[in-house]
């Protein structure tokens, strides 16, 4: 609905913080009401009598209950229940028009796609440099790769590139290469969201059991030993 109806309003609000905040509050209220359609029911706690209270002197006698008052309270509660909304929220289905094309929304970010392609190119180049042992070149690109990992496309690109190198039997790395690959994998997993669990994280699983380094004759360290702490 935002994409369909609110684009003009959002453009008009640009630069006015108060209007933007008011709009965000309205949205937040809608989302909250959607998740919590009914107010929470308060439970009345009845206190238990303390130990030894029956031994106390000057006990007040329990007051006589007025039958009419009790019946009136019951009737009030019954009437409330009858007018209460149904337990299951009726689902209203509606058609939302597609609204303006995405390009119209991202006019001011016209170079977003170009930037995305550049980021993927940086990731590919850095991985190539690591496996070609051009460590100086890889170090220059490394900060840009870590920034690119914020984007899902770059994380996906990383898993694809590493997969290609595993297929080419280039999984046994020297210490510097291993360190680079581990740092990139850790950064990638750190920026993963719950949405990436069955995508990016699942794609990394076979890779972390493939990439390794020789610590000494007969002792091999695999990548998973360095990235297994991620949720």
N, C-alpha and C positions, 0 to 999 in steps of 0.2 A: 504493500500500500504506500509506503514511503516513496518508492521508486516511481509509482504510478501518479501519485497526487501531489507530493510535497516538494518536488524538485524546484519549482519556482519560488516557493516559500523559503527553502534553504538558501537559494541564491540571494534572495532579498535580505536575508538575515546576516549574510557574510559581513564580518567586521563589527557587528553589534553584539557584544558579549552577553548583554542582558537578555536580548531576544533569543539567542542561542540557548542560554541556560533555561529560560522559560520553556522552550520547545523540548529540551532534554527532560525537564521535570514532568511535562505532560506525557512524554513517551514512557518514562519510568513508571508513572502511575498506571498507565494502560497495561504495561507488562506485569506489574505487581498484581493488579486486579485479575488479570488472566490466570496467574499462578495461584492466587488466593481468593477464589470467588466468594467464599463465605467467611464471616468473622469467626474467630476462634471462640469455642464455647468455654466459659469459665466454670471450673469445677469447685464446688464448695467443700472445704475440708471440715470434718467434724472432729473436734479435739477429744482425745480419749481422757477419761478421768485419771488423775495422778494416783500413784500407789498409796494406800493407807488413807484415802480420802473418806472412806466409810467410818473410820474411827474418830473423825472430827466431830466436835460438839457444835451446836448452833447450826445445824444443817437446814438450809432453806427447803421447804417442801416443793416438789415439782408442781408448777402451776397447772390448773385445769385448762385443757384446750377447749376453745370455743368451736363447737361443731360447725357453726355457720361460717366463721372465718376460714377454717380449714377447707371447707367445700368451695368457698369463693376463690381461694388460691389455686385449687385444683382446676376449677372452671377456667380461670385466666390462662393457666398453662396449656390446657387443652385447646382453647381458642387460638393461642399463638401457634401451636403445632399445626393446626388446620390451615392457617394462612402462610405457613413457612414455605419457602421455595422448595422444589423437588430436590432430592439428595443428589441426583446426577444432573450435571449441567447440560441443558439441551444444546446440541452443537448446531450453530448456524453456519450453513455453507453459503459462500458467495463467490462470484466470479470477480477477480481483480484484473483490470486491463493491464497489458504489459507495460504501458507508459512509454516515455521517450527512450530511444536507444541508449545503451551504456555510454557511448561516445559523447552524448550530449551532457551527461553528468560529469564526465571527466575532461571537459573542454580545457580547464586550466591545467590538467595533468596530461596534456596531449602526448608528452614524451614518455609516459609511463611504460608503454609497451617496448619502446626502444631501450629504456633503462633496464627492463626485465631481460631482454635479449643480451644486453651488455653484461649483466650479472652472470647469466648462464655461461657466457663466453669466458669470463674471468675464472669461474669454477673449473671449467674444462681445462683451461690453460694451466692453472695451478696444479691440478692433478697430473697433467702430462709432465710438467716440469719435475714434480716429485718422483715420478717413475722413471724419468730420464736422468735422474740424479743432478738436475740443474737446481741445486738448493738455493743459490743466491737469488735466482729469478723467482722461485717459489716463495721465498721469504718476503720479497717485495709485494707479491700479490696477496699474501696471507691475510693482512688486515681487511682487505676488500672482500675476501672470501668469507671471513667471519661475519661481516656486515650482511653479505648476501644471504647467509643462512637464516636470516629472519623471514625470508620469503619461502613459501611452500615449494614453488617451482624449482628454486635453487637446491633445496634439500632433495627433491626428487632427482634432479640432474646429478647430484653427488652420488646417489645410490647407483644410478645407471653407469656412470663413469667407472666407479670402483668395480662394479660387476664385470665390465668389459675387461679390466685388468686381471681379474680372477680367472676369466675364461682363457686369457692368454698365458696362463701359468706364471703369473708374476706376483704370486701371493706371499712369497718369502722375501722379506724386506731387510735392509740394513737398519742400524739403530736410528739414524736420522730420518729415514723414510717412515719407519714405524712410528716415530714420535709425531711426525706431521700428520699421518693418517689418523692416529688416535685423537689428536687435538681437534681435527675437523669433525670426526665422528662424534666426539663429546659435545662439541658446539652444536652440531646438527640435532642431537637428541635433546639437548638442553632447550632448544627453541621449538621442539615438537609439542603439539597440543594433543588432547584426547582424540581429535579427529584423525591425527596421523598414526595412531597406534597400529591400525591394521594396514597402513600404507607404508610410510617412511620407516617406522621402527621395525615392521615385519620384513621389509626389504633389506634392512641392515643385519638382521639375525644371521642369515647364511654367510654374510661377509665377515662378521666379527669372529666366526669360527674358521674362516679361511686365512685371513691375513695373520702373519706371525713373524717372529724373528728368532734367530738362534742365539741363546744366551751363552751356551758352552756346548761342547760335544755331548749330544744325547739329551740336551735340555732346550725345549722350545717354548716360547711364550706366545700365546694367542691373544688377539685383540680384545676378545670378550673379557679377559681378566682386568682390563683397564676401563671398560665402559659399562660394567654390569650393575653399577649402583643406580642407574637411572630408573625412574618409576616405569 
